[in-house]
Amino acid sequence: MTVSFTFSTRATKGKLAATLKKHLRLTTDEDAETSYHSLRSITSLDIAPDAATWKNIQRISAKVNPKVAQVDVNEAINTSIVKALEDNGYLPEAKKK
C-alpha cells in the first residue's frame, strides 16, 4: 500500500526517495527528496470512497455507456475494507505518525 508506506516511519523515507528517484528517472538526491516531500503533502490516509466523486465518474462514464447511469453508486461502494482497517486500529495508528 503506497499510502501506508509513505506515512510509515522515517526509516522508510530513504527507501521511498530511492524508489521515486529510480522510477521517475530523477538525476539527483535533492530531486528525490523534493518528490518525497511533495508526495507526503498530497497523500492522505483518508481512503474511504467518496460517493460524490464516484457520482461524477458515473456521470462522465454514462456518456460512453448509458447503462452506467443505472448503477446506484451508494450501493456499489463497499466500505467494509476501510471499516476493518479502522476497527483493527491500523488506520488510527498510521494517522498518529
N, CA, C and O atoms as a DFTB+ gen file, in Angstrom:
388 C
 N C O
     1  1       0.841      -1.169       0.000
     2  2       0.000       0.000       0.000
     3  2       0.894       1.242       0.000
     4  3       1.582       1.510       0.985
     5  1       0.887       1.986      -1.080
     6  2       1.745       3.155      -1.204
     7  2       1.456       4.182      -0.130
     8  3       2.379       4.797       0.404
     9  1       0.195       4.373       0.193
    10  2      -0.172       5.386       1.184
    11  2       0.444       5.059       2.526
    12  3       1.047       5.930       3.155
    13  1       0.306       3.815       2.983
    14  2       0.861       3.470       4.287
    15  2       2.385       3.517       4.250
    16  3       3.010       3.887       5.244
    17  1       2.988       3.153       3.133
    18  2       4.436       3.219       3.004
    19  2       4.897       4.663       3.102
    20  3       5.913       4.956       3.733
    21  1       4.154       5.563       2.480
    22  2       4.501       6.977       2.510
    23  2       4.418       7.536       3.916
    24  3       5.204       8.412       4.277
    25  1       3.481       7.049       4.717
    26  2       3.273       7.592       6.047
    27  2       3.958       6.781       7.144
    28  3       3.815       7.105       8.323
    29  1       4.691       5.747       6.783
    30  2       5.349       4.953       7.817
    31  2       6.583       5.686       8.328
    32  3       6.797       6.851       7.993
    33  1       7.376       5.027       9.118
    34  2       8.478       5.661       9.847
    35  2       9.497       6.322       8.934
    36  3       9.553       6.057       7.733
    37  1      10.297       7.184       9.533
    38  2      11.330       7.895       8.778
    39  2      12.345       6.932       8.156
    40  3      12.998       7.269       7.169
    41  1      12.476       5.741       8.731
    42  2      13.435       4.777       8.189
    43  2      13.099       4.430       6.742
    44  3      13.993       4.092       5.966
    45  1      11.828       4.509       6.373
    46  2      11.450       4.190       5.002
    47  2      11.559       5.392       4.075
    48  3      11.388       5.254       2.864
    49  1      11.841       6.564       4.624
    50  2      11.958       7.770       3.801
    51  2      13.019       7.575       2.718
    52  3      12.793       7.908       1.555
    53  1      14.155       7.044       3.096
    54  2      15.225       6.803       2.131
    55  2      14.830       5.805       1.062
    56  3      15.158       5.975      -0.112
    57  1      14.119       4.756       1.478
    58  2      13.678       3.749       0.513
    59  2      12.677       4.338      -0.474
    60  3      12.748       4.078      -1.675
    61  1      11.752       5.128       0.043
    62  2      10.752       5.734      -0.831
    63  2      11.406       6.747      -1.764
    64  3      11.071       6.798      -2.947
    65  1      12.335       7.555      -1.251
    66  2      13.037       8.528      -2.093
    67  2      13.827       7.808      -3.186
    68  3      13.854       8.261      -4.330
    69  1      14.462       6.702      -2.843
    70  2      15.216       5.930      -3.838
    71  2      14.283       5.350      -4.900
    72  3      14.625       5.330      -6.083
    73  1      13.117       4.882      -4.485
    74  2      12.131       4.345      -5.425
    75  2      11.635       5.443      -6.362
    76  3      11.518       5.232      -7.569
    77  1      11.344       6.614      -5.800
    78  2      10.907       7.736      -6.625
    79  2      12.006       8.131      -7.613
    80  3      11.732       8.390      -8.784
    81  1      13.238       8.175      -7.136
    82  2      14.366       8.555      -7.986
    83  2      14.506       7.584      -9.163
    84  3      14.738       7.992     -10.301
    85  1      14.361       6.304      -8.861
    86  2      14.519       5.289      -9.905
    87  2      13.377       5.355     -10.923
    88  3      13.623       5.420     -12.127
    89  1      12.146       5.338     -10.448
    90  2      11.012       5.222     -11.357
    91  2      10.626       6.532     -12.031
    92  3      10.024       6.521     -13.105
    93  1      10.962       7.649     -11.417
    94  2      10.716       8.941     -12.059
    95  2      11.939       9.416     -12.848
    96  3      11.933      10.478     -13.471
    97  1      12.988       8.588     -12.796
    98  2      14.248       8.875     -13.501
    99  2      14.822      10.235     -13.101
   100  3      15.218      11.039     -13.945
   101  1      14.853      10.460     -11.806
   102  2      15.416      11.701     -11.276
   103  2      16.926      11.563     -11.228
   104  3      17.451      10.469     -11.021
   105  1      17.621      12.668     -11.417
   106  2      19.080      12.595     -11.502
   107  2      19.799      12.890     -10.196
   108  3      20.940      12.467     -10.007
   109  1      19.137      13.619      -9.284
   110  2      19.825      13.964      -8.039
   111  2      19.019      13.511      -6.827
   112  3      17.805      13.319      -6.893
   113  1      19.736      13.350      -5.721
   114  2      19.072      13.006      -4.467
   115  2      18.170      14.143      -3.997
   116  3      17.149      13.911      -3.350
   117  1      18.554      15.368      -4.326
   118  2      17.728      16.523      -3.941
   119  2      16.367      16.475      -4.645
   120  3      15.341      16.796      -4.046
   121  1      16.369      16.074      -5.919
   122  2      15.103      15.935      -6.646
   123  2      14.238      14.846      -6.022
   124  3      13.019      14.993      -5.923
   125  1      14.869      13.758      -5.605
   126  2      14.143      12.668      -4.957
   127  2      13.567      13.137      -3.627
   128  3      12.432      12.801      -3.287
   129  1      14.336      13.903      -2.882
   130  2      13.872      14.440      -1.600
   131  2      12.688      15.383      -1.807
   132  3      11.714      15.327      -1.056
   133  1      12.765      16.235      -2.805
   134  2      11.668      17.147      -3.120
   135  2      10.418      16.367      -3.527
   136  3       9.308      16.702      -3.115
   137  1      10.605      15.333      -4.333
   138  2       9.476      14.492      -4.747
   139  2       8.858      13.782      -3.554
   140  3       7.637      13.648      -3.471
   141  1       9.695      13.328      -2.630
   142  2       9.204      12.678      -1.414
   143  2       8.314      13.641      -0.624
   144  3       7.218      13.274      -0.201
   145  1       8.789      14.872      -0.428
   146  2       8.018      15.847       0.339
   147  2       6.729      16.241      -0.387
   148  3       5.699      16.468       0.247
   149  1       6.792      16.319      -1.704
   150  2       5.582      16.608      -2.486
   151  2       4.567      15.485      -2.327
   152  3       3.377      15.738      -2.145
   153  1       5.038      14.251      -2.396
   154  2       4.150      13.099      -2.236
   155  2       3.516      13.095      -0.849
   156  3       2.323      12.824      -0.710
   157  1       4.308      13.392       0.175
   158  2       3.772      13.450       1.539
   159  2       2.693      14.516       1.672
   160  3       1.710      14.330       2.390
   161  1       2.882      15.635       0.976
   162  2       1.926      16.734       1.121
   163  2       0.605      16.472       0.410
   164  3      -0.423      17.022       0.804
   165  1       0.615      15.638      -0.633
   166  2      -0.630      15.395      -1.368
   167  2      -1.283      14.061      -1.017
   168  3      -2.413      13.800      -1.428
   169  1      -0.588      13.220      -0.265
   170  2      -1.116      11.905       0.085
   171  2      -1.828      11.978       1.425
   172  3      -1.396      12.676       2.342
   173  1      -2.910      11.254       1.515
   174  2      -3.684      11.259       2.753
   175  2      -4.067       9.833       3.120
   176  3      -4.069       8.942       2.271
   177  1      -4.385       9.630       4.367
   178  2      -4.852       8.319       4.814
   179  2      -6.377       8.223       4.785
   180  3      -6.944       7.243       5.267
   181  1      -7.033       9.215       4.234
   182  2      -8.478       9.159       4.068
   183  2      -8.773       8.346       2.814
   184  3      -8.873       8.888       1.714
   185  1      -8.908       7.045       2.998
   186  2      -9.026       6.141       1.856
   187  2     -10.447       5.671       1.608
   188  3     -10.684       4.859       0.714
   189  1     -11.385       6.165       2.381
   190  2     -12.779       5.771       2.181
   191  2     -13.280       6.328       0.852
   192  3     -13.003       7.482       0.524
   193  1     -14.011       5.526       0.085
   194  2     -14.545       6.017      -1.190
   195  2     -15.530       7.160      -0.968
   196  3     -16.333       7.122      -0.035
   197  1     -15.467       8.153      -1.809
   198  2     -16.335       9.319      -1.715
   199  2     -17.448       9.187      -2.747
   200  3     -17.181       9.153      -3.948
   201  1     -18.694       9.112      -2.286
   202  2     -19.835       8.909      -3.178
   203  2     -19.972      10.040      -4.198
   204  3     -20.295       9.785      -5.358
   205  1     -19.733      11.272      -3.785
   206  2     -19.863      12.404      -4.711
   207  2     -18.863      12.289      -5.864
   208  3     -19.195      12.579      -7.013
   209  1     -17.653      11.870      -5.550
   210  2     -16.642      11.688      -6.591
   211  2     -17.061      10.595      -7.556
   212  3     -16.948      10.758      -8.771
   213  1     -17.549       9.471      -7.015
   214  2     -17.980       8.371      -7.866
   215  2     -19.204       8.728      -8.698
   216  3     -19.379       8.204      -9.798
   217  1     -20.042       9.604      -8.191
   218  2     -21.192      10.052      -8.987
   219  2     -20.725      10.887     -10.177
   220  3     -21.314      10.805     -11.255
   221  1     -19.680      11.686      -9.999
   222  2     -19.108      12.425     -11.130
   223  2     -18.504      11.478     -12.156
   224  3     -18.681      11.660     -13.361
   225  1     -17.793      10.467     -11.676
   226  2     -17.220       9.466     -12.576
   227  2     -18.343       8.751     -13.324
   228  3     -18.240       8.499     -14.525
   229  1     -19.406       8.430     -12.607
   230  2     -20.558       7.771     -13.220
   231  2     -21.177       8.657     -14.309
   232  3     -21.495       8.177     -15.397
   233  1     -21.343       9.929     -14.017
   234  2     -21.948      10.860     -14.974
   235  2     -21.120      10.927     -16.256
   236  3     -21.672      10.910     -17.356
   237  1     -19.812      11.001     -16.115
   238  2     -18.927      11.074     -17.281
   239  2     -18.926       9.744     -18.042
   240  3     -18.997       9.723     -19.271
   241  1     -18.846       8.638     -17.299
   242  2     -18.818       7.314     -17.925
   243  2     -20.125       7.005     -18.653
   244  3     -20.126       6.304     -19.665
   245  1     -21.220       7.523     -18.141
   246  2     -22.530       7.257     -18.745
   247  2     -22.639       7.851     -20.148
   248  3     -23.473       7.415     -20.941
   249  1     -21.818       8.823     -20.453
   250  2     -21.824       9.385     -21.806
   251  2     -21.317       8.374     -22.824
   252  3     -21.721       8.397     -23.986
   253  1     -20.434       7.489     -22.383
   254  2     -19.888       6.446     -23.244
   255  2     -20.748       5.186     -23.176
   256  3     -20.994       4.528     -24.187
   257  1     -21.199       4.863     -21.964
   258  2     -22.019       3.666     -21.753
   259  2     -23.218       4.046     -20.885
   260  3     -23.082       4.122     -19.663
   261  1     -24.379       4.284     -21.476
   262  2     -25.554       4.731     -20.729
   263  2     -25.987       3.790     -19.601
   264  3     -26.656       4.228     -18.665
   265  1     -25.624       2.524     -19.670
   266  2     -26.005       1.574     -18.615
   267  2     -25.345       1.919     -17.277
   268  3     -25.846       1.538     -16.219
   269  1     -24.245       2.626     -17.325
   270  2     -23.543       3.018     -16.109
   271  2     -24.439       3.889     -15.238
   272  3     -24.358       3.835     -14.011
   273  1     -25.286       4.686     -15.865
   274  2     -26.180       5.591     -15.127
   275  2     -27.200       4.828     -14.286
   276  3     -27.779       5.398     -13.362
   277  1     -27.428       3.561     -14.585
   278  2     -28.417       2.764     -13.857
   279  2     -27.890       2.240     -12.522
   280  3     -28.669       1.776     -11.690
   281  1     -26.605       2.309     -12.317
   282  2     -25.998       1.789     -11.086
   283  2     -26.226       2.774      -9.943
   284  3     -26.023       3.978     -10.095
   285  1     -26.651       2.242      -8.792
   286  2     -26.768       3.069      -7.592
   287  2     -25.385       3.121      -6.937
   288  3     -24.935       2.149      -6.331
   289  1     -24.735       4.249      -7.066
   290  2     -23.365       4.407      -6.582
   291  2     -23.277       4.100      -5.092
   292  3     -22.318       3.467      -4.648
   293  1     -24.256       4.536      -4.320
   294  2     -24.221       4.304      -2.869
   295  2     -24.257       2.824      -2.522
   296  3     -23.680       2.409      -1.517
   297  1     -24.926       2.027      -3.340
   298  2     -24.943       0.578      -3.105
   299  2     -23.685      -0.100      -3.624
   300  3     -23.282      -1.144      -3.112
   301  1     -23.064       0.490      -4.637
   302  2     -21.884      -0.117      -5.245
   303  2     -20.617       0.079      -4.411
   304  3     -19.681      -0.715      -4.497
   305  1     -20.596       1.130      -3.613
   306  2     -19.405       1.414      -2.802
   307  2     -19.349       0.463      -1.618
   308  3     -20.306       0.342      -0.855
   309  1     -18.218      -0.205      -1.478
   310  2     -18.010      -1.146      -0.377
   311  2     -17.000      -0.537       0.595
   312  3     -15.815      -0.417       0.284
   313  1     -17.477      -0.164       1.746
   314  2     -16.595       0.457       2.740
   315  2     -16.110      -0.533       3.806
   316  3     -15.495      -0.130       4.793
   317  1     -16.384      -1.811       3.608
   318  2     -16.024      -2.793       4.636
   319  2     -14.514      -2.881       4.860
   320  3     -14.067      -3.109       5.984
   321  1     -13.738      -2.704       3.810
   322  2     -12.280      -2.780       3.962
   323  2     -11.785      -1.624       4.827
   324  3     -10.975      -1.822       5.732
   325  1     -12.271      -0.425       4.547
   326  2     -11.873       0.741       5.334
   327  2     -12.332       0.577       6.773
   328  3     -11.594       0.894       7.705
   329  1     -13.552       0.080       6.955
   330  2     -14.080      -0.136       8.303
   331  2     -13.218      -1.149       9.062
   332  3     -12.928      -0.959      10.243
   333  1     -12.817      -2.207       8.392
   334  2     -11.968      -3.219       9.030
   335  2     -10.622      -2.621       9.445
   336  3     -10.114      -2.933      10.522
   337  1     -10.043      -1.765       8.598
   338  2      -8.771      -1.121       8.939
   339  2      -8.932      -0.159      10.109
   340  3      -8.029      -0.022      10.934
   341  1     -10.076       0.503      10.180
   342  2     -10.363       1.379      11.322
   343  2     -10.551       0.556      12.590
   344  3      -9.989       0.876      13.638
   345  1     -11.358      -0.525      12.485
   346  2     -11.690      -1.341      13.651
   347  2     -10.479      -2.051      14.256
   348  3     -10.383      -2.191      15.475
   349  1      -9.553      -2.499      13.401
   350  2      -8.397      -3.218      13.953
   351  2      -7.292      -2.271      14.412
   352  3      -6.255      -2.715      14.904
   353  1      -7.519      -0.952      14.249
   354  2      -6.576       0.020      14.767
   355  2      -5.475       0.439      13.814
   356  3      -4.659       1.295      14.157
   357  1      -5.430      -0.153      12.604
   358  2      -4.346       0.160      11.673
   359  2      -4.378       1.630      11.240
   360  3      -3.371       2.329      11.351
   361  1      -5.518       2.097      10.752
   362  2      -5.588       3.486      10.283
   363  2      -5.398       4.499      11.407
   364  3      -4.650       5.460      11.231
   365  1      -6.048       4.319      12.557
   366  2      -5.795       5.287      13.633
   367  2      -4.316       5.359      14.031
   368  3      -3.794       6.440      14.305
   369  1      -3.659       4.220      14.059
   370  2      -2.228       4.182      14.413
   371  2      -1.400       4.864      13.331
   372  3      -0.474       5.616      13.639
   373  1      -1.726       4.606      12.068
   374  2      -0.982       5.209      10.963
   375  2      -1.175       6.723      10.941
   376  3      -0.253       7.458      10.589
   377  1      -2.347       7.186      11.310
   378  2      -2.623       8.635      11.308
   379  2      -1.848       9.358      12.409
   380  3      -1.628      10.565      12.316
   381  1      -1.439       8.640      13.437
   382  2      -0.649       9.246      14.518
   383  2       0.769       9.578      14.061
   384  3       1.413      10.465      14.621
   385  1       1.254       8.866      13.047
   386  2       2.652       9.016      12.629
   387  2       2.864      10.247      11.828
   388  3       3.986      10.519      11.400
